């Protein structure tokens, strides 16, 4: 099954966080915070302006992004856990 977001929404796949601290302590799955970093899987066509024309999104498929801790709605597509969020929930793109 494929999923195509509408308007200015994006689909993000979370990036797993480290399982050890800097001091070498292993963190169990139950104590881990959900990462607020992910990779764009799919992007909608964009929001519409007052004239009905699309405003092109600033992000594209494959971009690594940071988003708010409580941003988006979690969904499962073909067993993959994904987030759907508005482009405005994304704080920035990680470059390099």
PDB file with one MODEL, atoms N, CA, C and O in Angstrom:
MODEL        1
ATOM      1  N   UNK A   1       0.854  -1.179   0.000  1.00  0.00           N
ATOM      2  CA  UNK A   1       0.000   0.000   0.000  1.00  0.00           C
ATOM      3  C   UNK A   1       0.893   1.233   0.000  1.00  0.00           C
ATOM      4  O   UNK A   1       1.905   1.268   0.700  1.00  0.00           O
ATOM      5  N   UNK A   2       0.529   2.230  -0.770  1.00  0.00           N
ATOM      6  CA  UNK A   2       1.274   3.490  -0.764  1.00  0.00           C
ATOM      7  C   UNK A   2       0.401   4.566  -0.141  1.00  0.00           C
ATOM      8  O   UNK A   2      -0.822   4.437  -0.085  1.00  0.00           O
ATOM      9  N   UNK A   3       1.039   5.620   0.321  1.00  0.00           N
ATOM     10  CA  UNK A   3       0.320   6.702   0.987  1.00  0.00           C
ATOM     11  C   UNK A   3       0.829   8.022   0.439  1.00  0.00           C
ATOM     12  O   UNK A   3       2.034   8.276   0.434  1.00  0.00           O
ATOM     13  N   UNK A   4      -0.086   8.861  -0.023  1.00  0.00           N
ATOM     14  CA  UNK A   4       0.265  10.171  -0.572  1.00  0.00           C
ATOM     15  C   UNK A   4      -0.378  11.247   0.298  1.00  0.00           C
ATOM     16  O   UNK A   4      -1.605  11.311   0.379  1.00  0.00           O
ATOM     17  N   UNK A   5       0.413  12.088   0.947  1.00  0.00           N
ATOM     18  CA  UNK A   5      -0.156  13.143   1.785  1.00  0.00           C
ATOM     19  C   UNK A   5      -0.799  14.248   0.937  1.00  0.00           C
ATOM     20  O   UNK A   5      -0.405  14.477  -0.206  1.00  0.00           O
ATOM     21  N   UNK A   6      -1.774  14.912   1.508  1.00  0.00           N
ATOM     22  CA  UNK A   6      -2.459  16.005   0.830  1.00  0.00           C
ATOM     23  C   UNK A   6      -1.969  17.357   1.339  1.00  0.00           C
ATOM     24  O   UNK A   6      -1.425  17.466   2.438  1.00  0.00           O
ATOM     25  N   UNK A   7      -2.170  18.366   0.528  1.00  0.00           N
ATOM     26  CA  UNK A   7      -1.888  19.769   0.863  1.00  0.00           C
ATOM     27  C   UNK A   7      -0.454  19.961   1.344  1.00  0.00           C
ATOM     28  O   UNK A   7       0.483  19.547   0.661  1.00  0.00           O
ATOM     29  N   UNK A   8      -0.264  20.587   2.520  1.00  0.00           N
ATOM     30  CA  UNK A   8       1.082  20.886   3.009  1.00  0.00           C
ATOM     31  C   UNK A   8       1.539  19.876   4.059  1.00  0.00           C
ATOM     32  O   UNK A   8       2.307  20.211   4.961  1.00  0.00           O
ATOM     33  N   UNK A   9       1.065  18.650   3.937  1.00  0.00           N
ATOM     34  CA  UNK A   9       1.463  17.610   4.883  1.00  0.00           C
ATOM     35  C   UNK A   9       2.640  16.808   4.331  1.00  0.00           C
ATOM     36  O   UNK A   9       2.837  16.708   3.120  1.00  0.00           O
ATOM     37  N   UNK A  10       3.422  16.236   5.262  1.00  0.00           N
ATOM     38  CA  UNK A  10       4.554  15.400   4.892  1.00  0.00           C
ATOM     39  C   UNK A  10       4.487  14.108   5.699  1.00  0.00           C
ATOM     40  O   UNK A  10       3.909  14.082   6.786  1.00  0.00           O
ATOM     41  N   UNK A  11       5.073  13.043   5.174  1.00  0.00           N
ATOM     42  CA  UNK A  11       5.195  11.772   5.882  1.00  0.00           C
ATOM     43  C   UNK A  11       6.658  11.620   6.263  1.00  0.00           C
ATOM     44  O   UNK A  11       7.545  11.739   5.417  1.00  0.00           O
ATOM     45  N   UNK A  12       6.909  11.354   7.557  1.00  0.00           N
ATOM     46  CA  UNK A  12       8.263  11.284   8.091  1.00  0.00           C
ATOM     47  C   UNK A  12       8.485   9.924   8.749  1.00  0.00           C
ATOM     48  O   UNK A  12       7.613   9.412   9.452  1.00  0.00           O
ATOM     49  N   UNK A  13       9.657   9.351   8.514  1.00  0.00           N
ATOM     50  CA  UNK A  13      10.081   8.131   9.192  1.00  0.00           C
ATOM     51  C   UNK A  13      11.090   8.538  10.251  1.00  0.00           C
ATOM     52  O   UNK A  13      12.103   9.162   9.936  1.00  0.00           O
ATOM     53  N   UNK A  14      10.818   8.186  11.521  1.00  0.00           N
ATOM     54  CA  UNK A  14      11.735   8.549  12.604  1.00  0.00           C
ATOM     55  C   UNK A  14      13.079   7.856  12.436  1.00  0.00           C
ATOM     56  O   UNK A  14      13.161   6.742  11.918  1.00  0.00           O
ATOM     57  N   UNK A  15      14.134   8.537  12.883  1.00  0.00           N
ATOM     58  CA  UNK A  15      15.482   7.975  12.891  1.00  0.00           C
ATOM     59  C   UNK A  15      15.729   7.476  14.304  1.00  0.00           C
ATOM     60  O   UNK A  15      15.531   8.217  15.267  1.00  0.00           O
ATOM     61  N   UNK A  16      16.164   6.217  14.440  1.00  0.00           N
ATOM     62  CA  UNK A  16      16.404   5.640  15.767  1.00  0.00           C
ATOM     63  C   UNK A  16      17.516   6.369  16.491  1.00  0.00           C
ATOM     64  O   UNK A  16      18.508   6.782  15.892  1.00  0.00           O
ATOM     65  N   UNK A  17      17.329   6.520  17.812  1.00  0.00           N
ATOM     66  CA  UNK A  17      18.349   7.182  18.625  1.00  0.00           C
ATOM     67  C   UNK A  17      19.378   6.161  19.100  1.00  0.00           C
ATOM     68  O   UNK A  17      19.180   4.952  18.978  1.00  0.00           O
ATOM     69  N   UNK A  18      20.467   6.666  19.636  1.00  0.00           N
ATOM     70  CA  UNK A  18      21.539   5.803  20.135  1.00  0.00           C
ATOM     71  C   UNK A  18      21.034   4.966  21.300  1.00  0.00           C
ATOM     72  O   UNK A  18      20.184   5.416  22.070  1.00  0.00           O
ATOM     73  N   UNK A  19      21.554   3.747  21.433  1.00  0.00           N
ATOM     74  CA  UNK A  19      21.158   2.864  22.527  1.00  0.00           C
ATOM     75  C   UNK A  19      22.097   2.964  23.723  1.00  0.00           C
ATOM     76  O   UNK A  19      21.846   2.346  24.757  1.00  0.00           O
ATOM     77  N   UNK A  20      23.190   3.745  23.592  1.00  0.00           N
ATOM     78  CA  UNK A  20      24.134   3.931  24.683  1.00  0.00           C
ATOM     79  C   UNK A  20      24.325   5.414  24.936  1.00  0.00           C
ATOM     80  O   UNK A  20      24.227   6.232  24.021  1.00  0.00           O
ATOM     81  N   UNK A  21      24.601   5.749  26.189  1.00  0.00           N
ATOM     82  CA  UNK A  21      24.933   7.131  26.516  1.00  0.00           C
ATOM     83  C   UNK A  21      26.414   7.359  26.217  1.00  0.00           C
ATOM     84  O   UNK A  21      27.133   6.420  25.874  1.00  0.00           O
ATOM     85  N   UNK A  22      26.862   8.593  26.345  1.00  0.00           N
ATOM     86  CA  UNK A  22      28.270   8.902  26.103  1.00  0.00           C
ATOM     87  C   UNK A  22      29.175   8.145  27.074  1.00  0.00           C
ATOM     88  O   UNK A  22      30.320   7.839  26.742  1.00  0.00           O
ATOM     89  N   UNK A  23      28.672   7.844  28.261  1.00  0.00           N
ATOM     90  CA  UNK A  23      29.444   7.112  29.265  1.00  0.00           C
ATOM     91  C   UNK A  23      29.402   5.611  29.088  1.00  0.00           C
ATOM     92  O   UNK A  23      30.041   4.884  29.848  1.00  0.00           O
ATOM     93  N   UNK A  24      28.652   5.121  28.086  1.00  0.00           N
ATOM     94  CA  UNK A  24      28.598   3.694  27.804  1.00  0.00           C
ATOM     95  C   UNK A  24      27.452   2.954  28.452  1.00  0.00           C
ATOM     96  O   UNK A  24      27.394   1.727  28.370  1.00  0.00           O
ATOM     97  N   UNK A  25      26.530   3.664  29.100  1.00  0.00           N
ATOM     98  CA  UNK A  25      25.366   3.027  29.732  1.00  0.00           C
ATOM     99  C   UNK A  25      24.353   2.671  28.660  1.00  0.00           C
ATOM    100  O   UNK A  25      23.993   3.511  27.835  1.00  0.00           O
ATOM    101  N   UNK A  26      23.893   1.427  28.670  1.00  0.00           N
ATOM    102  CA  UNK A  26      22.907   0.972  27.691  1.00  0.00           C
ATOM    103  C   UNK A  26      21.517   1.384  28.165  1.00  0.00           C
ATOM    104  O   UNK A  26      21.146   1.141  29.313  1.00  0.00           O
ATOM    105  N   UNK A  27      20.754   2.009  27.274  1.00  0.00           N
ATOM    106  CA  UNK A  27      19.415   2.496  27.602  1.00  0.00           C
ATOM    107  C   UNK A  27      18.384   1.473  27.122  1.00  0.00           C
ATOM    108  O   UNK A  27      18.359   1.157  25.933  1.00  0.00           O
ATOM    109  N   UNK A  28      17.527   0.941  28.013  1.00  0.00           N
ATOM    110  CA  UNK A  28      16.497  -0.006  27.578  1.00  0.00           C
ATOM    111  C   UNK A  28      15.438   0.687  26.725  1.00  0.00           C
ATOM    112  O   UNK A  28      15.234   1.896  26.839  1.00  0.00           O
ATOM    113  N   UNK A  29      14.761  -0.088  25.865  1.00  0.00           N
ATOM    114  CA  UNK A  29      13.742   0.465  24.969  1.00  0.00           C
ATOM    115  C   UNK A  29      12.656   1.235  25.716  1.00  0.00           C
ATOM    116  O   UNK A  29      12.163   2.248  25.221  1.00  0.00           O
ATOM    117  N   UNK A  30      12.281   0.763  26.898  1.00  0.00           N
ATOM    118  CA  UNK A  30      11.191   1.404  27.643  1.00  0.00           C
ATOM    119  C   UNK A  30      11.575   2.779  28.163  1.00  0.00           C
ATOM    120  O   UNK A  30      10.696   3.601  28.423  1.00  0.00           O
ATOM    121  N   UNK A  31      12.867   3.050  28.322  1.00  0.00           N
ATOM    122  CA  UNK A  31      13.314   4.334  28.865  1.00  0.00           C
ATOM    123  C   UNK A  31      13.704   5.331  27.788  1.00  0.00           C
ATOM    124  O   UNK A  31      13.985   6.492  28.089  1.00  0.00           O
ATOM    125  N   UNK A  32      13.726   4.891  26.534  1.00  0.00           N
ATOM    126  CA  UNK A  32      14.153   5.774  25.450  1.00  0.00           C
ATOM    127  C   UNK A  32      13.086   6.810  25.132  1.00  0.00           C
ATOM    128  O   UNK A  32      11.889   6.524  25.148  1.00  0.00           O
ATOM    129  N   UNK A  33      13.551   8.019  24.842  1.00  0.00           N
ATOM    130  CA  UNK A  33      12.644   9.043  24.327  1.00  0.00           C
ATOM    131  C   UNK A  33      12.518   8.852  22.835  1.00  0.00           C
ATOM    132  O   UNK A  33      13.466   8.436  22.168  1.00  0.00           O
ATOM    133  N   UNK A  34      11.346   9.155  22.315  1.00  0.00           N
ATOM    134  CA  UNK A  34      11.177   9.070  20.870  1.00  0.00           C
ATOM    135  C   UNK A  34      11.988  10.191  20.235  1.00  0.00           C
ATOM    136  O   UNK A  34      11.905  11.338  20.675  1.00  0.00           O
ATOM    137  N   UNK A  35      12.768   9.877  19.210  1.00  0.00           N
ATOM    138  CA  UNK A  35      13.589  10.927  18.596  1.00  0.00           C
ATOM    139  C   UNK A  35      12.739  11.940  17.851  1.00  0.00           C
ATOM    140  O   UNK A  35      11.670  11.619  17.332  1.00  0.00           O
ATOM    141  N   UNK A  36      13.229  13.152  17.809  1.00  0.00           N
ATOM    142  CA  UNK A  36      12.521  14.197  17.074  1.00  0.00           C
ATOM    143  C   UNK A  36      13.259  14.506  15.782  1.00  0.00           C
ATOM    144  O   UNK A  36      13.262  15.638  15.299  1.00  0.00           O
ATOM    145  N   UNK A  37      13.877  13.478  15.238  1.00  0.00           N
ATOM    146  CA  UNK A  37      14.608  13.594  13.986  1.00  0.00           C
ATOM    147  C   UNK A  37      14.096  12.500  13.055  1.00  0.00           C
ATOM    148  O   UNK A  37      13.825  11.379  13.487  1.00  0.00           O
ATOM    149  N   UNK A  38      13.970  12.835  11.783  1.00  0.00           N
ATOM    150  CA  UNK A  38      13.470  11.842  10.842  1.00  0.00           C
ATOM    151  C   UNK A  38      13.836  12.167   9.411  1.00  0.00           C
ATOM    152  O   UNK A  38      14.475  13.178   9.120  1.00  0.00           O
ATOM    153  N   UNK A  39      13.410  11.272   8.516  1.00  0.00           N
ATOM    154  CA  UNK A  39      13.658  11.421   7.092  1.00  0.00           C
ATOM    155  C   UNK A  39      12.317  11.540   6.384  1.00  0.00           C
ATOM    156  O   UNK A  39      11.403  10.761   6.653  1.00  0.00           O
ATOM    157  N   UNK A  40      12.192  12.509   5.480  1.00  0.00           N
ATOM    158  CA  UNK A  40      10.963  12.713   4.720  1.00  0.00           C
ATOM    159  C   UNK A  40      10.766  11.536   3.765  1.00  0.00           C
ATOM    160  O   UNK A  40      11.648  11.218   2.968  1.00  0.00           O
ATOM    161  N   UNK A  41       9.598  10.894   3.856  1.00  0.00           N
ATOM    162  CA  UNK A  41       9.254   9.768   2.997  1.00  0.00           C
ATOM    163  C   UNK A  41       8.423  10.229   1.810  1.00  0.00           C
ATOM    164  O   UNK A  41       8.579   9.733   0.695  1.00  0.00           O
ATOM    165  N   UNK A  42       7.532  11.193   2.067  1.00  0.00           N
ATOM    166  CA  UNK A  42       6.639  11.680   1.016  1.00  0.00           C
ATOM    167  C   UNK A  42       6.192  13.104   1.355  1.00  0.00           C
ATOM    168  O   UNK A  42       6.077  13.466   2.526  1.00  0.00           O
ATOM    169  N   UNK A  43       5.945  13.894   0.328  1.00  0.00           N
ATOM    170  CA  UNK A  43       5.543  15.298   0.506  1.00  0.00           C
ATOM    171  C   UNK A  43       4.307  15.574  -0.339  1.00  0.00           C
ATOM    172  O   UNK A  43       4.235  15.158  -1.496  1.00  0.00           O
ATOM    173  N   UNK A  44       3.329  16.278   0.242  1.00  0.00           N
ATOM    174  CA  UNK A  44       2.144  16.676  -0.503  1.00  0.00           C
ATOM    175  C   UNK A  44       2.470  17.789  -1.491  1.00  0.00           C
ATOM    176  O   UNK A  44       3.584  18.312  -1.484  1.00  0.00           O
ATOM    177  N   UNK A  45       1.516  18.157  -2.336  1.00  0.00           N
ATOM    178  CA  UNK A  45       1.767  19.175  -3.358  1.00  0.00           C
ATOM    179  C   UNK A  45       1.953  20.584  -2.801  1.00  0.00           C
ATOM    180  O   UNK A  45       2.471  21.451  -3.505  1.00  0.00           O
ATOM    181  N   UNK A  46       1.547  20.832  -1.567  1.00  0.00           N
ATOM    182  CA  UNK A  46       1.687  22.148  -0.955  1.00  0.00           C
ATOM    183  C   UNK A  46       0.342  22.785  -0.661  1.00  0.00           C
ATOM    184  O   UNK A  46      -0.691  22.355  -1.173  1.00  0.00           O
ATOM    185  N   UNK A  47       0.370  23.813   0.171  1.00  0.00           N
ATOM    186  CA  UNK A  47      -0.841  24.557   0.498  1.00  0.00           C
ATOM    187  C   UNK A  47      -1.200  25.453  -0.686  1.00  0.00           C
ATOM    188  O   UNK A  47      -0.387  25.660  -1.587  1.00  0.00           O
ATOM    189  N   UNK A  48      -2.401  25.971  -0.674  1.00  0.00           N
ATOM    190  CA  UNK A  48      -2.828  26.889  -1.739  1.00  0.00           C
ATOM    191  C   UNK A  48      -2.856  28.321  -1.197  1.00  0.00           C
ATOM    192  O   UNK A  48      -3.201  28.560  -0.040  1.00  0.00           O
ATOM    193  N   UNK A  49      -2.483  29.267  -2.068  1.00  0.00           N
ATOM    194  CA  UNK A  49      -2.537  30.670  -1.676  1.00  0.00           C
ATOM    195  C   UNK A  49      -3.937  31.219  -1.939  1.00  0.00           C
ATOM    196  O   UNK A  49      -4.846  30.466  -2.289  1.00  0.00           O
ATOM    197  N   UNK A  50      -4.107  32.511  -1.774  1.00  0.00           N
ATOM    198  CA  UNK A  50      -5.423  33.136  -1.937  1.00  0.00           C
ATOM    199  C   UNK A  50      -5.963  33.033  -3.357  1.00  0.00           C
ATOM    200  O   UNK A  50      -7.175  33.085  -3.566  1.00  0.00           O
ATOM    201  N   UNK A  51      -5.069  32.889  -4.334  1.00  0.00           N
ATOM    202  CA  UNK A  51      -5.483  32.769  -5.730  1.00  0.00           C
ATOM    203  C   UNK A  51      -5.718  31.323  -6.148  1.00  0.00           C
ATOM    204  O   UNK A  51      -6.077  31.061  -7.296  1.00  0.00           O
ATOM    205  N   UNK A  52      -5.518  30.379  -5.225  1.00  0.00           N
ATOM    206  CA  UNK A  52      -5.717  28.969  -5.533  1.00  0.00           C
ATOM    207  C   UNK A  52      -4.513  28.274  -6.114  1.00  0.00           C
ATOM    208  O   UNK A  52      -4.604  27.110  -6.505  1.00  0.00           O
ATOM    209  N   UNK A  53      -3.381  28.959  -6.181  1.00  0.00           N
ATOM    210  CA  UNK A  53      -2.156  28.358  -6.709  1.00  0.00           C
ATOM    211  C   UNK A  53      -1.387  27.662  -5.579  1.00  0.00           C
ATOM    212  O   UNK A  53      -1.402  28.105  -4.431  1.00  0.00           O
ATOM    213  N   UNK A  54      -0.716  26.562  -5.936  1.00  0.00           N
ATOM    214  CA  UNK A  54       0.059  25.828  -4.940  1.00  0.00           C
ATOM    215  C   UNK A  54       1.306  26.600  -4.523  1.00  0.00           C
ATOM    216  O   UNK A  54       1.974  27.223  -5.347  1.00  0.00           O
ATOM    217  N   UNK A  55       1.606  26.545  -3.221  1.00  0.00           N
ATOM    218  CA  UNK A  55       2.847  27.071  -2.673  1.00  0.00           C
ATOM    219  C   UNK A  55       3.761  25.858  -2.508  1.00  0.00           C
ATOM    220  O   UNK A  55       3.467  24.977  -1.700  1.00  0.00           O
ATOM    221  N   UNK A  56       4.841  25.797  -3.244  1.00  0.00           N
ATOM    222  CA  UNK A  56       5.735  24.649  -3.238  1.00  0.00           C
ATOM    223  C   UNK A  56       6.362  24.457  -1.857  1.00  0.00           C
ATOM    224  O   UNK A  56       6.877  25.414  -1.278  1.00  0.00           O
ATOM    225  N   UNK A  57       6.324  23.228  -1.319  1.00  0.00           N
ATOM    226  CA  UNK A  57       6.939  22.965  -0.008  1.00  0.00           C
ATOM    227  C   UNK A  57       8.454  23.177  -0.042  1.00  0.00           C
ATOM    228  O   UNK A  57       9.089  23.014  -1.084  1.00  0.00           O
ATOM    229  N   UNK A  58       9.029  23.543   1.115  1.00  0.00           N
ATOM    230  CA  UNK A  58      10.470  23.769   1.222  1.00  0.00           C
ATOM    231  C   UNK A  58      11.246  22.473   1.414  1.00  0.00           C
ATOM    232  O   UNK A  58      12.464  22.453   1.239  1.00  0.00           O
ATOM    233  N   UNK A  59      10.550  21.377   1.774  1.00  0.00           N
ATOM    234  CA  UNK A  59      11.224  20.100   1.989  1.00  0.00           C
ATOM    235  C   UNK A  59      10.929  19.155   0.830  1.00  0.00           C
ATOM    236  O   UNK A  59       9.960  19.336   0.093  1.00  0.00           O
ATOM    237  N   UNK A  60      11.785  18.138   0.682  1.00  0.00           N
ATOM    238  CA  UNK A  60      11.586  17.150  -0.382  1.00  0.00           C
ATOM    239  C   UNK A  60      11.878  15.760   0.169  1.00  0.00           C
ATOM    240  O   UNK A  60      12.460  15.614   1.244  1.00  0.00           O
ATOM    241  N   UNK A  61      11.475  14.758  -0.569  1.00  0.00           N
ATOM    242  CA  UNK A  61      11.706  13.375  -0.170  1.00  0.00           C
ATOM    243  C   UNK A  61      13.200  13.151   0.048  1.00  0.00           C
ATOM    244  O   UNK A  61      14.028  13.551  -0.769  1.00  0.00           O
ATOM    245  N   UNK A  62      13.528  12.502   1.168  1.00  0.00           N
ATOM    246  CA  UNK A  62      14.925  12.208   1.483  1.00  0.00           C
ATOM    247  C   UNK A  62      15.584  13.204   2.420  1.00  0.00           C
ATOM    248  O   UNK A  62      16.657  12.920   2.951  1.00  0.00           O
ATOM    249  N   UNK A  63      14.969  14.376   2.642  1.00  0.00           N
ATOM    250  CA  UNK A  63      15.536  15.364   3.566  1.00  0.00           C
ATOM    251  C   UNK A  63      15.511  14.824   4.992  1.00  0.00           C
ATOM    252  O   UNK A  63      14.547  14.177   5.400  1.00  0.00           O
ATOM    253  N   UNK A  64      16.579  15.093   5.748  1.00  0.00           N
ATOM    254  CA  UNK A  64      16.635  14.737   7.172  1.00  0.00           C
ATOM    255  C   UNK A  64      16.200  15.978   7.936  1.00  0.00           C
ATOM    256  O   UNK A  64      16.780  17.049   7.763  1.00  0.00           O
ATOM    257  N   UNK A  65      15.174  15.839   8.786  1.00  0.00           N
ATOM    258  CA  UNK A  65      14.564  17.004   9.425  1.00  0.00           C
ATOM    259  C   UNK A  65      14.458  16.843  10.941  1.00  0.00           C
ATOM    260  O   UNK A  65      14.505  15.733  11.469  1.00  0.00           O
ATOM    261  N   UNK A  66      14.314  17.973  11.622  1.00  0.00           N
ATOM    262  CA  UNK A  66      14.012  18.017  13.053  1.00  0.00           C
ATOM    263  C   UNK A  66      12.582  18.521  13.206  1.00  0.00           C
ATOM    264  O   UNK A  66      12.157  19.434  12.497  1.00  0.00           O
ATOM    265  N   UNK A  67      11.845  17.921  14.134  1.00  0.00           N
ATOM    266  CA  UNK A  67      10.468  18.349  14.379  1.00  0.00           C
ATOM    267  C   UNK A  67      10.192  18.330  15.872  1.00  0.00           C
ATOM    268  O   UNK A  67      10.960  17.761  16.649  1.00  0.00           O
ATOM    269  N   UNK A  68       9.093  18.954  16.269  1.00  0.00           N
ATOM    270  CA  UNK A  68       8.726  19.040  17.675  1.00  0.00           C
ATOM    271  C   UNK A  68       8.426  17.680  18.277  1.00  0.00           C
ATOM    272  O   UNK A  68       8.006  16.760  17.574  1.00  0.00           O
ATOM    273  N   UNK A  69       8.640  17.555  19.569  1.00  0.00           N
ATOM    274  CA  UNK A  69       8.469  16.291  20.289  1.00  0.00           C
ATOM    275  C   UNK A  69       7.065  15.715  20.123  1.00  0.00           C
ATOM    276  O   UNK A  69       6.912  14.499  20.005  1.00  0.00           O
ATOM    277  N   UNK A  70       6.057  16.549  20.112  1.00  0.00           N
ATOM    278  CA  UNK A  70       4.664  16.079  20.035  1.00  0.00           C
ATOM    279  C   UNK A  70       4.058  16.324  18.658  1.00  0.00           C
ATOM    280  O   UNK A  70       2.836  16.311  18.515  1.00  0.00           O
ATOM    281  N   UNK A  71       4.876  16.543  17.661  1.00  0.00           N
ATOM    282  CA  UNK A  71       4.374  16.838  16.312  1.00  0.00           C
ATOM    283  C   UNK A  71       3.861  15.585  15.614  1.00  0.00           C
ATOM    284  O   UNK A  71       4.373  14.484  15.819  1.00  0.00           O
ATOM    285  N   UNK A  72       2.854  15.775  14.797  1.00  0.00           N
ATOM    286  CA  UNK A  72       2.392  14.725  13.898  1.00  0.00           C
ATOM    287  C   UNK A  72       1.466  13.693  14.503  1.00  0.00           C
ATOM    288  O   UNK A  72       1.227  13.662  15.710  1.00  0.00           O
ATOM    289  N   UNK A  73       0.953  12.850  13.624  1.00  0.00           N
ATOM    290  CA  UNK A  73       0.069  11.748  13.979  1.00  0.00           C
ATOM    291  C   UNK A  73       0.746  10.463  13.539  1.00  0.00           C
ATOM    292  O   UNK A  73       1.162  10.332  12.387  1.00  0.00           O
ATOM    293  N   UNK A  74       0.856   9.506  14.470  1.00  0.00           N
ATOM    294  CA  UNK A  74       1.524   8.250  14.153  1.00  0.00           C
ATOM    295  C   UNK A  74       0.592   7.328  13.380  1.00  0.00           C
ATOM    296  O   UNK A  74      -0.579   7.180  13.729  1.00  0.00           O
ATOM    297  N   UNK A  75       1.125   6.705  12.318  1.00  0.00           N
ATOM    298  CA  UNK A  75       0.367   5.728  11.536  1.00  0.00           C
ATOM    299  C   UNK A  75       1.289   4.548  11.227  1.00  0.00           C
ATOM    300  O   UNK A  75       2.509   4.651  11.353  1.00  0.00           O
ATOM    301  N   UNK A  76       0.687   3.421  10.820  1.00  0.00           N
ATOM    302  CA  UNK A  76       1.455   2.268  10.364  1.00  0.00           C
ATOM    303  C   UNK A  76       1.057   1.972   8.936  1.00  0.00           C
ATOM    304  O   UNK A  76      -0.127   1.816   8.636  1.00  0.00           O
ATOM    305  N   UNK A  77       2.053   1.893   8.040  1.00  0.00           N
ATOM    306  CA  UNK A  77       1.827   1.559   6.638  1.00  0.00           C
ATOM    307  C   UNK A  77       2.753   0.400   6.312  1.00  0.00           C
ATOM    308  O   UNK A  77       3.973   0.542   6.395  1.00  0.00           O
ATOM    309  N   UNK A  78       2.196  -0.732   5.945  1.00  0.00           N
ATOM    310  CA  UNK A  78       2.969  -1.939   5.634  1.00  0.00           C
ATOM    311  C   UNK A  78       3.948  -2.295   6.753  1.00  0.00           C
ATOM    312  O   UNK A  78       5.072  -2.715   6.480  1.00  0.00           O
ATOM    313  N   UNK A  79       3.532  -2.132   8.000  1.00  0.00           N
ATOM    314  CA  UNK A  79       4.370  -2.479   9.144  1.00  0.00           C
ATOM    315  C   UNK A  79       5.363  -1.414   9.557  1.00  0.00           C
ATOM    316  O   UNK A  79       6.018  -1.560  10.589  1.00  0.00           O
ATOM    317  N   UNK A  80       5.497  -0.342   8.784  1.00  0.00           N
ATOM    318  CA  UNK A  80       6.415   0.751   9.118  1.00  0.00           C
ATOM    319  C   UNK A  80       5.675   1.813   9.918  1.00  0.00           C
ATOM    320  O   UNK A  80       4.570   2.218   9.556  1.00  0.00           O
ATOM    321  N   UNK A  81       6.292   2.263  11.013  1.00  0.00           N
ATOM    322  CA  UNK A  81       5.710   3.341  11.807  1.00  0.00           C
ATOM    323  C   UNK A  81       6.144   4.671  11.208  1.00  0.00           C
ATOM    324  O   UNK A  81       7.337   4.957  11.101  1.00  0.00           O
ATOM    325  N   UNK A  82       5.168   5.477  10.820  1.00  0.00           N
ATOM    326  CA  UNK A  82       5.428   6.768  10.184  1.00  0.00           C
ATOM    327  C   UNK A  82       4.681   7.869  10.908  1.00  0.00           C
ATOM    328  O   UNK A  82       3.779   7.596  11.700  1.00  0.00           O
ATOM    329  N   UNK A  83       5.049   9.098  10.644  1.00  0.00           N
ATOM    330  CA  UNK A  83       4.371  10.277  11.184  1.00  0.00           C
ATOM    331  C   UNK A  83       3.847  11.117  10.030  1.00  0.00           C
ATOM    332  O   UNK A  83       4.538  11.313   9.030  1.00  0.00           O
ATOM    333  N   UNK A  84       2.623  11.610  10.174  1.00  0.00           N
ATOM    334  CA  UNK A  84       2.085  12.583   9.227  1.00  0.00           C
ATOM    335  C   UNK A  84       2.018  13.904   9.970  1.00  0.00           C
ATOM    336  O   UNK A  84       1.443  13.987  11.055  1.00  0.00           O
ATOM    337  N   UNK A  85       2.606  14.934   9.383  1.00  0.00           N
ATOM    338  CA  UNK A  85       2.576  16.246  10.026  1.00  0.00           C
ATOM    339  C   UNK A  85       2.531  17.338   8.972  1.00  0.00           C
ATOM    340  O   UNK A  85       2.834  17.112   7.801  1.00  0.00           O
ATOM    341  N   UNK A  86       2.149  18.516   9.411  1.00  0.00           N
ATOM    342  CA  UNK A  86       2.164  19.670   8.516  1.00  0.00           C
ATOM    343  C   UNK A  86       3.610  20.129   8.357  1.00  0.00           C
ATOM    344  O   UNK A  86       4.440  19.958   9.250  1.00  0.00           O
ATOM    345  N   UNK A  87       3.882  20.706   7.213  1.00  0.00           N
ATOM    346  CA  UNK A  87       5.236  21.200   6.955  1.00  0.00           C
ATOM    347  C   UNK A  87       5.649  22.226   8.015  1.00  0.00           C
ATOM    348  O   UNK A  87       6.828  22.322   8.354  1.00  0.00           O
ATOM    349  N   UNK A  88       4.700  22.984   8.535  1.00  0.00           N
ATOM    350  CA  UNK A  88       5.009  24.008   9.533  1.00  0.00           C
ATOM    351  C   UNK A  88       5.460  23.409  10.871  1.00  0.00           C
ATOM    352  O   UNK A  88       6.032  24.124  11.693  1.00  0.00           O
ATOM    353  N   UNK A  89       5.212  22.100  11.111  1.00  0.00           N
ATOM    354  CA  UNK A  89       5.679  21.435  12.331  1.00  0.00           C
ATOM    355  C   UNK A  89       7.167  21.107  12.268  1.00  0.00           C
ATOM    356  O   UNK A  89       7.778  20.786  13.287  1.00  0.00           O
ATOM    357  N   UNK A  90       7.747  21.187  11.081  1.00  0.00           N
ATOM    358  CA  UNK A  90       9.169  20.889  10.916  1.00  0.00           C
ATOM    359  C   UNK A  90       9.977  22.135  11.278  1.00  0.00           C
ATOM    360  O   UNK A  90       9.716  23.230  10.780  1.00  0.00           O
ATOM    361  N   UNK A  91      10.968  21.941  12.161  1.00  0.00           N
ATOM    362  CA  UNK A  91      11.775  23.075  12.626  1.00  0.00           C
ATOM    363  C   UNK A  91      12.904  23.403  11.675  1.00  0.00           C
ATOM    364  O   UNK A  91      13.315  24.558  11.570  1.00  0.00           O
ATOM    365  N   UNK A  92      13.418  22.382  10.972  1.00  0.00           N
ATOM    366  CA  UNK A  92      14.522  22.649  10.060  1.00  0.00           C
ATOM    367  C   UNK A  92      15.016  21.392   9.378  1.00  0.00           C
ATOM    368  O   UNK A  92      14.669  20.273   9.758  1.00  0.00           O
ATOM    369  N   UNK A  93      15.834  21.602   8.366  1.00  0.00           N
ATOM    370  CA  UNK A  93      16.442  20.511   7.603  1.00  0.00           C
ATOM    371  C   UNK A  93      17.900  20.391   8.029  1.00  0.00           C
ATOM    372  O   UNK A  93      18.612  21.392   8.101  1.00  0.00           O
ATOM    373  N   UNK A  94      18.349  19.157   8.313  1.00  0.00           N
ATOM    374  CA  UNK A  94      19.743  18.914   8.682  1.00  0.00           C
ATOM    375  C   UNK A  94      20.530  18.734   7.398  1.00  0.00           C
ATOM    376  O   UNK A  94      20.227  17.855   6.592  1.00  0.00           O
ATOM    377  N   UNK A  95      21.539  19.568   7.213  1.00  0.00           N
ATOM    378  CA  UNK A  95      22.344  19.513   5.985  1.00  0.00           C
ATOM    379  C   UNK A  95      23.731  18.995   6.295  1.00  0.00           C
ATOM    380  O   UNK A  95      24.269  19.225   7.378  1.00  0.00           O
ATOM    381  N   UNK A  96      24.306  18.288   5.327  1.00  0.00           N
ATOM    382  CA  UNK A  96      25.680  17.820   5.469  1.00  0.00           C
ATOM    383  C   UNK A  96      25.836  16.481   6.024  1.00  0.00           C
ATOM    384  O   UNK A  96      26.960  16.004   6.179  1.00  0.00           O
TER     385      UNK A  96
ENDMDL
END
